[in-house]
Amino acid sequence: PDLSGAIEQTRDFTGEGIEDLNGHGTHCAGIVAARRNEIGFIGAAPMATLLIGKVLRNGGSGTLQAVADGVRWATTQRADIISMSLGGMSDSPALFQAIHDALARGVIVVCAAGNAGALFTNSIGYPGRYGRVITVAAPDQHGPPSGCSSRGAEIDFLAPGHEIWSPSRQGAYAKLSGTSMAAPFVAGIAALVLAKHRQAGEHATPIRTCEDMRQHLLRMAAHPGHHDSARGHGPLLPFAYFSR
Protein backbone atom coordinates (compact mmCIF):
# COMPACT_ATOMS: atom_id res chain seq x y z
CA PRO A 1 0.00 0.00 0.00
CA ASP A 2 2.86 2.44 0.65
CA LEU A 3 3.82 2.19 -3.04
CA SER A 4 0.30 2.57 -4.41
CA GLY A 5 0.47 5.18 -7.16
CA ALA A 6 4.27 5.30 -7.16
CA ILE A 7 4.97 2.75 -9.89
CA GLU A 8 4.67 3.95 -13.48
CA GLN A 9 6.04 0.97 -15.40
CA THR A 10 7.30 -2.54 -14.70
CA ARG A 11 9.24 -5.13 -16.67
CA ASP A 12 10.42 -8.62 -15.79
CA PHE A 13 13.83 -9.81 -17.04
CA THR A 14 13.85 -13.09 -15.11
CA GLY A 15 11.03 -15.09 -16.67
CA GLU A 16 9.45 -15.57 -13.21
CA GLY A 17 6.91 -12.75 -13.43
CA ILE A 18 7.06 -9.22 -12.10
CA GLU A 19 5.76 -9.96 -8.58
CA ASP A 20 8.43 -9.63 -5.90
CA LEU A 21 8.27 -12.88 -3.97
CA ASN A 22 11.57 -12.10 -2.23
CA GLY A 23 10.80 -8.70 -0.70
CA HIS A 24 14.22 -7.14 -1.31
CA GLY A 25 13.19 -5.07 -4.32
CA THR A 26 10.03 -3.82 -2.64
CA HIS A 27 12.07 -2.86 0.42
CA CYS A 28 14.49 -0.80 -1.68
CA ALA A 29 11.63 0.81 -3.64
CA GLY A 30 9.98 1.85 -0.39
CA ILE A 31 13.15 3.53 0.86
CA VAL A 32 13.02 5.74 -2.23
CA ALA A 33 9.35 6.44 -2.71
CA ALA A 34 7.00 5.10 -0.01
CA ARG A 35 4.02 7.47 -0.08
CA ARG A 36 2.91 9.72 2.76
CA ASN A 37 -0.28 8.12 4.09
CA GLU A 38 -1.79 6.86 7.29
CA ILE A 39 0.28 3.67 7.48
CA GLY A 40 3.84 2.46 7.29
CA PHE A 41 6.79 4.68 6.48
CA ILE A 42 7.68 7.62 4.23
CA GLY A 43 10.40 7.30 1.60
CA ALA A 44 13.26 9.73 1.01
CA ALA A 45 11.49 11.09 -2.09
CA PRO A 46 7.80 10.31 -1.48
CA MET A 47 6.61 11.98 -4.70
CA ALA A 48 9.09 10.20 -6.97
CA THR A 49 7.83 7.97 -9.79
CA LEU A 50 9.30 4.49 -10.10
CA LEU A 51 10.20 2.25 -13.03
CA ILE A 52 10.56 -1.28 -11.70
CA GLY A 53 12.90 -3.61 -13.58
CA LYS A 54 13.04 -7.07 -12.00
CA VAL A 55 16.49 -8.43 -12.89
CA LEU A 56 17.04 -10.95 -10.07
CA ARG A 57 15.06 -14.12 -9.53
CA ASN A 58 12.86 -14.62 -6.50
CA GLY A 59 15.66 -16.56 -4.80
CA GLY A 60 18.05 -13.63 -5.23
CA SER A 61 20.22 -15.07 -8.01
CA GLY A 62 20.49 -13.67 -11.50
CA THR A 63 22.73 -12.99 -14.48
CA LEU A 64 24.75 -9.93 -15.38
CA GLN A 65 23.08 -10.03 -18.79
CA ALA A 66 19.66 -9.58 -17.16
CA VAL A 67 21.02 -6.65 -15.14
CA ALA A 68 22.46 -5.12 -18.32
CA ASP A 69 19.12 -5.58 -20.10
CA GLY A 70 17.35 -3.88 -17.20
CA VAL A 71 19.73 -0.92 -17.32
CA ARG A 72 19.18 -0.54 -21.07
CA TRP A 73 15.40 -0.68 -20.60
CA ALA A 74 15.46 1.98 -17.88
CA THR A 75 17.70 4.16 -20.04
CA THR A 76 15.38 3.92 -23.05
CA GLN A 77 12.43 4.75 -20.76
CA ARG A 78 14.25 8.01 -19.94
CA ALA A 79 14.87 7.24 -16.28
CA ASP A 80 16.53 10.13 -14.46
CA ILE A 81 18.12 7.84 -11.86
CA ILE A 82 18.93 4.12 -11.88
CA SER A 83 19.36 2.62 -8.40
CA MET A 84 20.88 -0.85 -8.11
CA SER A 85 21.05 -2.72 -4.82
CA LEU A 86 22.88 -5.68 -6.30
CA GLY A 87 26.31 -6.71 -7.44
CA GLY A 88 28.78 -9.44 -8.25
CA MET A 89 32.54 -9.86 -8.10
CA SER A 90 32.87 -10.62 -11.82
CA ASP A 91 32.64 -8.01 -14.56
CA SER A 92 30.63 -8.26 -17.76
CA PRO A 93 31.21 -6.45 -21.08
CA ALA A 94 27.44 -6.20 -21.55
CA LEU A 95 26.93 -4.62 -18.13
CA PHE A 96 29.90 -2.29 -18.58
CA GLN A 97 28.52 -1.08 -21.91
CA ALA A 98 24.96 -0.67 -20.59
CA ILE A 99 26.11 1.34 -17.56
CA HIS A 100 28.36 3.60 -19.58
CA ASP A 101 25.73 4.14 -22.26
CA ALA A 102 23.36 5.25 -19.47
CA LEU A 103 26.00 7.59 -18.06
CA ALA A 104 26.66 9.02 -21.52
CA ARG A 105 22.95 9.89 -21.77
CA GLY A 106 23.05 11.76 -18.48
CA VAL A 107 21.44 9.09 -16.31
CA ILE A 108 22.44 9.20 -12.64
CA VAL A 109 23.52 5.68 -11.64
CA VAL A 110 23.59 4.84 -7.91
CA CYS A 111 25.00 1.48 -6.81
CA ALA A 112 25.35 -0.42 -3.56
CA ALA A 113 28.98 -1.10 -2.71
CA GLY A 114 28.23 -4.66 -1.58
CA ASN A 115 28.42 -6.58 1.67
CA ALA A 116 31.82 -8.29 1.34
CA GLY A 117 33.48 -6.24 4.10
CA ALA A 118 37.25 -5.92 3.95
CA LEU A 119 37.95 -9.42 2.64
CA PHE A 120 39.94 -8.08 -0.31
CA THR A 121 41.93 -4.95 -1.15
CA ASN A 122 38.87 -3.89 -3.11
CA SER A 123 35.72 -5.81 -2.22
CA ILE A 124 33.22 -3.63 -4.09
CA GLY A 125 31.02 -5.60 -6.48
CA TYR A 126 30.11 -4.65 -10.03
CA PRO A 127 28.51 -2.33 -11.12
CA GLY A 128 29.45 -0.31 -7.99
CA ARG A 129 33.10 -0.82 -8.88
CA TYR A 130 32.79 1.24 -12.06
CA GLY A 131 34.39 4.55 -11.21
CA ARG A 132 31.86 6.88 -12.84
CA VAL A 133 28.80 5.68 -10.95
CA ILE A 134 27.87 6.85 -7.42
CA THR A 135 28.82 4.05 -5.03
CA VAL A 136 27.33 3.88 -1.55
CA ALA A 137 28.58 2.14 1.60
CA ALA A 138 26.74 1.74 4.91
CA PRO A 139 27.59 2.50 8.56
CA ASP A 140 26.68 0.46 11.61
CA GLN A 141 24.31 1.76 14.27
CA HIS A 142 27.11 3.80 15.89
CA GLY A 143 28.28 5.63 12.75
CA PRO A 144 31.52 3.92 11.61
CA PRO A 145 31.38 1.83 8.43
CA SER A 146 29.63 -1.48 8.97
CA GLY A 147 31.87 -4.50 9.19
CA CYS A 148 30.00 -6.06 6.26
CA SER A 149 30.12 -2.97 4.04
CA SER A 150 32.53 -3.42 1.12
CA ARG A 151 35.67 -1.31 0.89
CA GLY A 152 37.40 0.25 -2.09
CA ALA A 153 38.55 3.46 -3.71
CA GLU A 154 35.25 3.82 -5.59
CA ILE A 155 33.19 4.42 -2.40
CA ASP A 156 31.63 7.89 -2.60
CA PHE A 157 29.37 8.23 0.44
CA LEU A 158 27.84 6.53 3.46
CA ALA A 159 24.07 6.31 3.88
CA PRO A 160 21.79 4.55 6.39
CA GLY A 161 21.93 0.79 6.07
CA HIS A 162 21.47 -0.66 9.55
CA GLU A 163 18.12 -2.19 10.50
CA ILE A 164 16.09 -0.12 8.04
CA TRP A 165 12.31 -0.52 8.09
CA SER A 166 10.52 -0.42 4.74
CA PRO A 167 7.65 -2.13 2.88
CA SER A 168 8.15 -5.78 1.99
CA ARG A 169 6.22 -8.38 0.01
CA GLN A 170 2.51 -9.03 0.40
CA GLY A 171 1.84 -5.74 2.18
CA ALA A 172 4.13 -6.49 5.12
CA TYR A 173 7.09 -4.53 6.49
CA ALA A 174 10.63 -5.72 7.10
CA LYS A 175 13.79 -4.54 8.84
CA LEU A 176 16.86 -5.19 6.68
CA SER A 177 20.52 -4.18 6.81
CA GLY A 178 23.23 -3.73 4.20
CA THR A 179 24.45 -1.45 1.45
CA SER A 180 21.31 -2.48 -0.48
CA MET A 181 19.40 -0.21 1.89
CA ALA A 182 21.95 2.61 1.68
CA ALA A 183 21.88 2.99 -2.12
CA PRO A 184 18.16 3.86 -2.42
CA PHE A 185 18.55 6.49 0.31
CA VAL A 186 21.09 8.24 -1.93
CA ALA A 187 18.89 7.70 -5.00
CA GLY A 188 16.03 9.36 -3.13
CA ILE A 189 18.20 12.31 -2.13
CA ALA A 190 19.35 12.63 -5.75
CA ALA A 191 15.69 12.75 -6.82
CA LEU A 192 15.08 15.62 -4.38
CA VAL A 193 18.12 17.48 -5.69
CA LEU A 194 16.86 17.12 -9.28
CA ALA A 195 13.38 18.31 -8.28
CA LYS A 196 14.85 21.34 -6.50
CA HIS A 197 16.87 22.29 -9.56
CA ARG A 198 13.98 21.82 -11.97
CA GLN A 199 11.70 23.98 -9.86
CA ALA A 200 14.36 26.68 -9.88
CA GLY A 201 14.45 26.73 -13.69
CA GLU A 202 17.73 27.85 -15.23
CA HIS A 203 20.27 27.06 -12.55
CA ALA A 204 23.79 28.36 -12.10
CA THR A 205 25.01 24.83 -11.41
CA PRO A 206 22.99 22.57 -13.73
CA ILE A 207 22.81 18.81 -13.28
CA ARG A 208 23.33 17.20 -16.68
CA THR A 209 25.43 14.17 -15.76
CA CYS A 210 26.08 11.70 -12.98
CA GLU A 211 29.28 13.57 -12.20
CA ASP A 212 27.30 16.80 -11.76
CA MET A 213 25.12 15.00 -9.22
CA ARG A 214 28.17 13.62 -7.42
CA GLN A 215 29.46 17.17 -7.03
CA HIS A 216 26.13 18.33 -5.60
CA LEU A 217 26.03 15.43 -3.17
CA LEU A 218 29.60 16.26 -2.18
CA ARG A 219 28.31 19.62 -0.92
CA MET A 220 26.22 17.82 1.69
CA ALA A 221 28.86 15.23 2.61
CA ALA A 222 30.26 15.29 6.13
CA HIS A 223 33.88 15.23 4.90
CA PRO A 224 34.02 16.76 1.39
CA GLY A 225 37.77 17.35 1.66
CA HIS A 226 38.63 13.85 2.83
CA HIS A 227 38.20 10.44 1.19
CA ASP A 228 38.96 6.91 2.31
CA SER A 229 38.11 3.45 1.04
CA ALA A 230 35.57 2.65 3.79
CA ARG A 231 33.66 5.93 4.17
CA GLY A 232 34.22 7.73 0.88
CA HIS A 233 33.44 11.35 1.76
CA GLY A 234 31.38 10.28 4.74
CA PRO A 235 27.63 10.38 5.40
CA LEU A 236 25.36 12.81 3.60
CA LEU A 237 23.75 15.62 5.61
CA PRO A 238 20.82 16.58 3.36
CA PHE A 239 18.86 18.69 5.84
CA ALA A 240 21.50 21.40 5.80
CA TYR A 241 21.56 21.37 1.99
CA PHE A 242 17.81 21.55 1.42
CA SER A 243 17.31 24.28 4.01
CA ARG A 244 19.34 26.70 1.93
Summary of the structure (lengths in Angstrom):
residues: 244
radius of gyration: 16.5
end to end distance: 33.0
largest distance: 46.5
contacts: 846
relative contact order: 0.15
helix: 30%
strand: 19%
